Amino acid sequence: MRVQSDATIRTVDFVNGHLVFILSDGFRLKQPMSRYPGLARASAEARRAFALEQNGTRIVWKSLGIRLELNELRTAR
């Protein structure tokens, strides 16, 4: 399934060791949290403290120094 190019990140959930990015078109991108060790080690409170930037094409955890781009998430394997 292909993600619409104009879709943006709406939110992120943390489910069973995975990050699940929920996009504006309803699509979900699932990534193993082990790919992001800083998030894997972070507390639940720190994980919830994210901000969306660049009109929803970037998600940032400022306190953890982590920034993820939607285009990178789409191509991650």
N, CA, C and O atoms as CSV, one atom per row, in Angstrom:
chain,resi,resn,atom,element,x,y,z
A,1,MET,N,N,0.843,-1.176,0.000
A,1,MET,CA,C,0.000,0.000,0.000
A,1,MET,C,C,0.890,1.241,0.000
A,1,MET,O,O,1.901,1.292,0.700
A,2,ARG,N,N,0.509,2.220,-0.777
A,2,ARG,CA,C,1.296,3.445,-0.908
A,2,ARG,C,C,0.671,4.571,-0.089
A,2,ARG,O,O,-0.544,4.764,-0.112
A,3,VAL,N,N,1.510,5.313,0.636
A,3,VAL,CA,C,1.060,6.442,1.432
A,3,VAL,C,C,0.898,7.641,0.513
A,3,VAL,O,O,1.754,7.897,-0.333
A,4,GLN,N,N,-0.199,8.379,0.673
A,4,GLN,CA,C,-0.384,9.595,-0.122
A,4,GLN,C,C,0.753,10.565,0.154
A,4,GLN,O,O,1.182,10.731,1.296
A,5,SER,N,N,1.235,11.202,-0.906
A,5,SER,CA,C,2.375,12.100,-0.739
A,5,SER,C,C,2.027,13.347,0.058
A,5,SER,O,O,2.918,13.971,0.633
A,6,ASP,N,N,0.751,13.728,0.106
A,6,ASP,CA,C,0.376,14.919,0.858
A,6,ASP,C,C,-0.097,14.600,2.275
A,6,ASP,O,O,-0.514,15.503,3.001
A,7,ALA,N,N,-0.040,13.348,2.673
A,7,ALA,CA,C,-0.432,12.961,4.031
A,7,ALA,C,C,0.570,13.534,5.025
A,7,ALA,O,O,1.745,13.718,4.708
A,8,THR,N,N,0.089,13.813,6.225
A,8,THR,CA,C,0.937,14.338,7.293
A,8,THR,C,C,0.751,13.483,8.545
A,8,THR,O,O,-0.213,12.725,8.656
A,9,ILE,N,N,1.672,13.615,9.471
A,9,ILE,CA,C,1.578,12.903,10.748
A,9,ILE,C,C,0.533,13.612,11.605
A,9,ILE,O,O,0.571,14.833,11.754
A,10,ARG,N,N,-0.392,12.852,12.162
A,10,ARG,CA,C,-1.383,13.404,13.096
A,10,ARG,C,C,-0.978,13.136,14.546
A,10,ARG,O,O,-1.097,14.003,15.411
A,11,THR,N,N,-0.499,11.917,14.790
A,11,THR,CA,C,-0.081,11.540,16.141
A,11,THR,C,C,0.765,10.283,16.049
A,11,THR,O,O,0.950,9.716,14.972
A,12,VAL,N,N,1.268,9.862,17.183
A,12,VAL,CA,C,2.031,8.613,17.256
A,12,VAL,C,C,1.575,7.851,18.491
A,12,VAL,O,O,1.339,8.440,19.546
A,13,ASP,N,N,1.454,6.545,18.349
A,13,ASP,CA,C,1.136,5.653,19.467
A,13,ASP,C,C,2.322,4.730,19.687
A,13,ASP,O,O,3.125,4.508,18.780
A,14,PHE,N,N,2.425,4.202,20.877
A,14,PHE,CA,C,3.478,3.256,21.231
A,14,PHE,C,C,2.783,1.959,21.626
A,14,PHE,O,O,2.141,1.878,22.672
A,15,VAL,N,N,2.921,0.938,20.768
A,15,VAL,CA,C,2.163,-0.302,20.953
A,15,VAL,C,C,3.094,-1.504,20.815
A,15,VAL,O,O,3.710,-1.703,19.768
A,16,ASN,N,N,3.191,-2.293,21.866
A,16,ASN,CA,C,3.951,-3.550,21.831
A,16,ASN,C,C,5.339,-3.404,21.212
A,16,ASN,O,O,5.714,-4.172,20.325
A,17,GLY,N,N,6.095,-2.420,21.680
A,17,GLY,CA,C,7.457,-2.244,21.199
A,17,GLY,C,C,7.563,-1.610,19.822
A,17,GLY,O,O,8.615,-1.676,19.186
A,18,HIS,N,N,6.493,-1.002,19.362
A,18,HIS,CA,C,6.495,-0.343,18.059
A,18,HIS,C,C,6.003,1.094,18.190
A,18,HIS,O,O,5.209,1.421,19.071
A,19,LEU,N,N,6.491,1.935,17.295
A,19,LEU,CA,C,5.932,3.265,17.110
A,19,LEU,C,C,4.942,3.134,15.969
A,19,LEU,O,O,5.254,2.562,14.925
A,20,VAL,N,N,3.752,3.666,16.172
A,20,VAL,CA,C,2.732,3.632,15.131
A,20,VAL,C,C,2.366,5.079,14.827
A,20,VAL,O,O,1.730,5.763,15.630
A,21,PHE,N,N,2.782,5.523,13.652
A,21,PHE,CA,C,2.515,6.888,13.215
A,21,PHE,C,C,1.179,6.892,12.483
A,21,PHE,O,O,1.006,6.182,11.493
A,22,ILE,N,N,0.237,7.690,12.970
A,22,ILE,CA,C,-1.072,7.775,12.351
A,22,ILE,C,C,-1.079,9.017,11.468
A,22,ILE,O,O,-0.824,10.131,11.925
A,23,LEU,N,N,-1.376,8.796,10.194
A,23,LEU,CA,C,-1.308,9.869,9.214
A,23,LEU,C,C,-2.684,10.456,8.932
A,23,LEU,O,O,-3.712,9.858,9.252
A,24,SER,N,N,-2.680,11.623,8.335
A,24,SER,CA,C,-3.922,12.342,8.061
A,24,SER,C,C,-4.839,11.610,7.095
A,24,SER,O,O,-6.043,11.867,7.083
A,25,ASP,N,N,-4.303,10.709,6.289
A,25,ASP,CA,C,-5.134,9.947,5.350
A,25,ASP,C,C,-5.637,8.638,5.954
A,25,ASP,O,O,-6.245,7.824,5.260
A,26,GLY,N,N,-5.379,8.436,7.265
A,26,GLY,CA,C,-5.823,7.231,7.946
A,26,GLY,C,C,-4.815,6.088,7.911
A,26,GLY,O,O,-4.967,5.100,8.629
A,27,PHE,N,N,-3.803,6.221,7.089
A,27,PHE,CA,C,-2.776,5.192,6.990
A,27,PHE,C,C,-1.938,5.191,8.263
A,27,PHE,O,O,-1.803,6.222,8.921
A,28,ARG,N,N,-1.380,4.043,8.607
A,28,ARG,CA,C,-0.516,3.902,9.786
A,28,ARG,C,C,0.830,3.355,9.342
A,28,ARG,O,O,0.912,2.375,8.602
A,29,LEU,N,N,1.867,4.003,9.804
A,29,LEU,CA,C,3.231,3.521,9.569
A,29,LEU,C,C,3.733,2.934,10.871
A,29,LEU,O,O,3.730,3.609,11.901
A,30,LYS,N,N,4.164,1.688,10.837
A,30,LYS,CA,C,4.610,0.989,12.044
A,30,LYS,C,C,6.107,0.743,11.937
A,30,LYS,O,O,6.591,0.204,10.941
A,31,GLN,N,N,6.836,1.146,12.977
A,31,GLN,CA,C,8.284,0.965,13.033
A,31,GLN,C,C,8.649,0.329,14.374
A,31,GLN,O,O,8.080,0.696,15.401
A,32,PRO,N,N,9.583,-0.612,14.380
A,32,PRO,CA,C,10.019,-1.174,15.667
A,32,PRO,C,C,10.742,-0.104,16.484
A,32,PRO,O,O,11.579,0.630,15.958
A,33,MET,N,N,10.416,-0.025,17.752
A,33,MET,CA,C,11.043,0.966,18.613
A,33,MET,C,C,12.542,0.709,18.756
A,33,MET,O,O,13.301,1.631,19.057
A,34,SER,N,N,12.970,-0.521,18.547
A,34,SER,CA,C,14.402,-0.839,18.638
A,34,SER,C,C,15.216,-0.057,17.598
A,34,SER,O,O,16.427,0.103,17.750
A,35,ARG,N,N,14.565,0.418,16.565
A,35,ARG,CA,C,15.239,1.238,15.553
A,35,ARG,C,C,15.611,2.612,16.118
A,35,ARG,O,O,16.482,3.298,15.584
A,36,TYR,N,N,14.939,3.001,17.204
A,36,TYR,CA,C,15.142,4.314,17.820
A,36,TYR,C,C,15.470,4.113,19.302
A,36,TYR,O,O,14.597,4.283,20.152
A,37,PRO,N,N,16.710,3.755,19.618
A,37,PRO,CA,C,17.080,3.407,21.000
A,37,PRO,C,C,16.758,4.494,22.022
A,37,PRO,O,O,16.394,4.184,23.157
A,38,GLY,N,N,16.886,5.745,21.639
A,38,GLY,CA,C,16.568,6.831,22.570
A,38,GLY,C,C,15.111,6.803,22.995
A,38,GLY,O,O,14.801,7.054,24.159
A,39,LEU,N,N,14.222,6.504,22.075
A,39,LEU,CA,C,12.803,6.378,22.415
A,39,LEU,C,C,12.537,5.099,23.190
A,39,LEU,O,O,11.706,5.085,24.098
A,40,ALA,N,N,13.230,4.032,22.841
A,40,ALA,CA,C,13.041,2.757,23.531
A,40,ALA,C,C,13.407,2.878,25.014
A,40,ALA,O,O,12.765,2.262,25.866
A,41,ARG,N,N,14.432,3.668,25.318
A,41,ARG,CA,C,14.879,3.844,26.710
A,41,ARG,C,C,14.085,4.898,27.464
A,41,ARG,O,O,14.129,4.943,28.693
A,42,ALA,N,N,13.367,5.742,26.750
A,42,ALA,CA,C,12.674,6.880,27.376
A,42,ALA,C,C,11.457,6.423,28.177
A,42,ALA,O,O,10.879,5.366,27.924
A,43,SER,N,N,11.097,7.240,29.134
A,43,SER,CA,C,9.885,6.975,29.915
A,43,SER,C,C,8.657,7.224,29.038
A,43,SER,O,O,8.735,7.883,28.002
A,44,ALA,N,N,7.539,6.688,29.475
A,44,ALA,CA,C,6.284,6.907,28.749
A,44,ALA,C,C,5.966,8.400,28.681
A,44,ALA,O,O,5.470,8.890,27.666
A,45,GLU,N,N,6.250,9.111,29.754
A,45,GLU,CA,C,6.002,10.554,29.784
A,45,GLU,C,C,6.854,11.278,28.738
A,45,GLU,O,O,6.355,12.153,28.031
A,46,ALA,N,N,8.124,10.918,28.639
A,46,ALA,CA,C,9.005,11.544,27.656
A,46,ALA,C,C,8.573,11.210,26.230
A,46,ALA,O,O,8.679,12.052,25.338
A,47,ARG,N,N,8.093,10.001,26.013
A,47,ARG,CA,C,7.615,9.605,24.678
A,47,ARG,C,C,6.397,10.412,24.249
A,47,ARG,O,O,6.234,10.731,23.071
A,48,ARG,N,N,5.540,10.738,25.220
A,48,ARG,CA,C,4.335,11.506,24.904
A,48,ARG,C,C,4.639,12.983,24.646
A,48,ARG,O,O,3.787,13.709,24.134
A,49,ALA,N,N,5.835,13.427,24.994
A,49,ALA,CA,C,6.198,14.840,24.867
A,49,ALA,C,C,6.806,15.136,23.497
A,49,ALA,O,O,7.944,15.596,23.401
A,50,PHE,N,N,6.046,14.871,22.450
A,50,PHE,CA,C,6.516,15.135,21.096
A,50,PHE,C,C,5.813,16.369,20.536
A,50,PHE,O,O,4.776,16.800,21.039
A,51,ALA,N,N,6.397,16.913,19.502
A,51,ALA,CA,C,5.797,18.041,18.796
A,51,ALA,C,C,5.845,17.756,17.301
A,51,ALA,O,O,6.795,17.156,16.798
A,52,LEU,N,N,4.818,18.189,16.611
A,52,LEU,CA,C,4.794,18.082,15.159
A,52,LEU,C,C,5.292,19.404,14.580
A,52,LEU,O,O,4.897,20.483,15.022
A,53,GLU,N,N,6.157,19.296,13.594
A,53,GLU,CA,C,6.724,20.484,12.948
A,53,GLU,C,C,6.595,20.348,11.439
A,53,GLU,O,O,6.200,19.302,10.924
A,54,GLN,N,N,6.930,21.404,10.754
A,54,GLN,CA,C,6.914,21.407,9.284
A,54,GLN,C,C,5.570,20.923,8.739
A,54,GLN,O,O,5.511,20.077,7.848
A,55,ASN,N,N,4.494,21.481,9.297
A,55,ASN,CA,C,3.136,21.135,8.847
A,55,ASN,C,C,2.847,19.642,8.947
A,55,ASN,O,O,2.131,19.091,8.111
A,56,GLY,N,N,3.398,18.988,9.959
A,56,GLY,CA,C,3.113,17.579,10.197
A,56,GLY,C,C,3.984,16.606,9.425
A,56,GLY,O,O,3.679,15.415,9.368
A,57,THR,N,N,5.063,17.096,8.829
A,57,THR,CA,C,5.961,16.190,8.115
A,57,THR,C,C,7.187,15.831,8.949
A,57,THR,O,O,8.044,15.068,8.503
A,58,ARG,N,N,7.270,16.373,10.142
A,58,ARG,CA,C,8.375,16.070,11.069
A,58,ARG,C,C,7.797,15.906,12.467
A,58,ARG,O,O,6.895,16.643,12.866
A,59,ILE,N,N,8.325,14.929,13.211
A,59,ILE,CA,C,7.946,14.733,14.610
A,59,ILE,C,C,9.221,14.814,15.436
A,59,ILE,O,O,10.243,14.220,15.092
A,60,VAL,N,N,9.140,15.566,16.535
A,60,VAL,CA,C,10.336,15.885,17.323
A,60,VAL,C,C,10.078,15.605,18.799
A,60,VAL,O,O,9.029,15.948,19.345
A,61,TRP,N,N,11.054,14.981,19.421
A,61,TRP,CA,C,11.105,14.834,20.878
A,61,TRP,C,C,12.280,15.697,21.325
A,61,TRP,O,O,13.413,15.220,21.392
A,62,LYS,N,N,12.016,16.953,21.628
A,62,LYS,CA,C,13.095,17.906,21.934
A,62,LYS,C,C,13.912,17.470,23.142
A,62,LYS,O,O,15.137,17.586,23.131
A,63,SER,N,N,13.256,16.974,24.177
A,63,SER,CA,C,13.985,16.590,25.391
A,63,SER,C,C,14.892,15.386,25.158
A,63,SER,O,O,15.836,15.163,25.916
A,64,LEU,N,N,14.609,14.607,24.110
A,64,LEU,CA,C,15.422,13.428,23.807
A,64,LEU,C,C,16.390,13.669,22.651
A,64,LEU,O,O,17.232,12.822,22.352
A,65,GLY,N,N,16.266,14.832,22.000
A,65,GLY,CA,C,17.136,15.128,20.866
A,65,GLY,C,C,16.844,14.258,19.653
A,65,GLY,O,O,17.753,13.926,18.892
A,66,ILE,N,N,15.564,13.884,19.467
A,66,ILE,CA,C,15.186,12.998,18.361
A,66,ILE,C,C,14.264,13.747,17.411
A,66,ILE,O,O,13.299,14.387,17.830
A,67,ARG,N,N,14.581,13.654,16.120
A,67,ARG,CA,C,13.759,14.275,15.079
A,67,ARG,C,C,13.601,13.276,13.937
A,67,ARG,O,O,14.591,12.779,13.400
A,68,LEU,N,N,12.370,12.987,13.572
A,68,LEU,CA,C,12.088,12.050,12.486
A,68,LEU,C,C,11.284,12.746,11.403
A,68,LEU,O,O,10.333,13.475,11.683
A,69,GLU,N,N,11.680,12.507,10.173
A,69,GLU,CA,C,11.005,13.088,9.014
A,69,GLU,C,C,10.063,12.047,8.409
A,69,GLU,O,O,10.414,10.870,8.324
A,70,LEU,N,N,8.885,12.467,7.995
A,70,LEU,CA,C,7.904,11.558,7.416
A,70,LEU,C,C,8.478,10.854,6.177
A,70,LEU,O,O,8.260,9.655,6.000
A,71,ASN,N,N,9.181,11.555,5.351
A,71,ASN,CA,C,9.754,10.922,4.150
A,71,ASN,C,C,10.708,9.781,4.513
A,71,ASN,O,O,10.752,8.766,3.819
A,72,GLU,N,N,11.467,9.945,5.592
A,72,GLU,CA,C,12.363,8.886,6.048
A,72,GLU,C,C,11.566,7.698,6.590
A,72,GLU,O,O,11.939,6.547,6.366
A,73,LEU,N,N,10.486,7.970,7.292
A,73,LEU,CA,C,9.652,6.885,7.832
A,73,LEU,C,C,9.005,6.085,6.723
A,73,LEU,O,O,8.844,4.870,6.846
A,74,ARG,N,N,8.636,6.741,5.650
A,74,ARG,CA,C,8.006,6.052,4.518
A,74,ARG,C,C,8.946,5.063,3.850
A,74,ARG,O,O,8.504,4.029,3.348
A,75,THR,N,N,10.227,5.367,3.839
A,75,THR,CA,C,11.180,4.515,3.127
A,75,THR,C,C,11.951,3.567,4.045
A,75,THR,O,O,12.709,2.726,3.563
A,76,ALA,N,N,11.767,3.695,5.368
A,76,ALA,CA,C,12.490,2.828,6.320
A,76,ALA,C,C,12.025,1.386,6.176
A,76,ALA,O,O,10.839,1.115,5.992
A,77,ARG,N,N,12.970,0.477,6.261
A,77,ARG,CA,C,12.654,-0.960,6.170
A,77,ARG,C,C,13.202,-1.664,7.375
A,77,ARG,O,O,13.050,-2.879,7.502
